[in-house]
């Protein structure tokens, strides 16, 4: 019974939602170009590189918030740095 009480009163904290909603693939490409990346291939996805890192950006409008946050992290940028480029 005590285990049930603990679970009943447990507080679950969900991860914070990255604040990058509503970013289109075109805006993302322009922002990454300002950060030193260049487009190397286009198809269903856009591949960009800065010579050291490779990014794959889906052609979606808007790009899913969590997907965009992962791409920004892969680029070696913080969300704040990326937002300044938009």
C-alpha positions in Angstrom: 0.0 0.0 0.0 2.8 2.4 0.8 4.3 1.8 -2.7 1.0 2.8 -4.3 0.8 6.0 -2.2 4.3 6.9 -3.4 3.5 6.3 -7.0 0.2 8.2 -6.6 2.0 11.2 -5.2 5.0 11.1 -7.5 5.6 14.2 -9.5 6.7 13.6 -13.1 8.5 16.4 -14.9 8.3 16.3 -18.6 11.3 17.6 -20.6 11.0 21.3 -21.6 9.7 21.9 -25.0 12.4 23.6 -27.2 11.0 27.0 -28.3 11.5 26.5 -32.0 8.0 26.1 -33.3 7.0 27.2 -36.7 10.4 27.1 -38.5 10.1 26.3 -42.2 12.9 24.4 -44.0 13.7 27.6 -46.0 14.2 29.7 -42.9 16.3 27.0 -41.3 18.5 26.8 -44.4 19.1 30.6 -44.5 19.9 30.6 -40.7 22.4 27.7 -41.1 24.0 29.5 -44.1 24.5 32.5 -41.9 26.3 30.2 -39.5 28.7 28.9 -42.1 26.9 25.9 -43.6 26.3 25.4 -47.3 23.9 23.2 -49.2 25.7 20.2 -50.8 22.7 18.1 -51.8 18.9 18.5 -52.3 16.1 16.0 -52.6 13.4 15.0 -50.2 15.9 16.2 -47.6 18.5 19.0 -47.8 22.0 18.1 -46.8 24.3 20.9 -45.5 27.9 20.9 -44.3 30.4 23.4 -42.9 33.3 21.1 -43.7 33.2 19.5 -40.2 29.6 18.7 -39.5 26.8 17.4 -41.8 23.2 18.3 -41.3 20.1 16.8 -42.8 17.0 19.0 -43.0 13.6 17.6 -44.0 11.5 19.5 -46.5 8.7 20.1 -44.1 6.7 23.3 -43.3 7.0 23.7 -40.4 9.7 21.3 -39.2 8.8 19.5 -36.0 10.0 21.3 -33.0 11.9 18.4 -31.5 13.4 17.6 -34.9 14.6 21.2 -35.3 16.1 21.2 -31.8 18.1 18.1 -32.7 19.3 19.6 -35.9 20.4 22.8 -34.1 22.2 20.6 -31.6 23.9 18.6 -34.3 25.1 21.9 -35.9 26.9 22.8 -32.6 24.7 25.7 -31.9 22.4 26.6 -29.0 18.8 27.4 -29.6 19.5 31.0 -28.7 22.3 31.3 -31.3 20.1 29.7 -33.9 17.2 32.1 -33.2 19.5 35.1 -33.7 20.3 33.8 -37.2 16.6 33.4 -38.2 
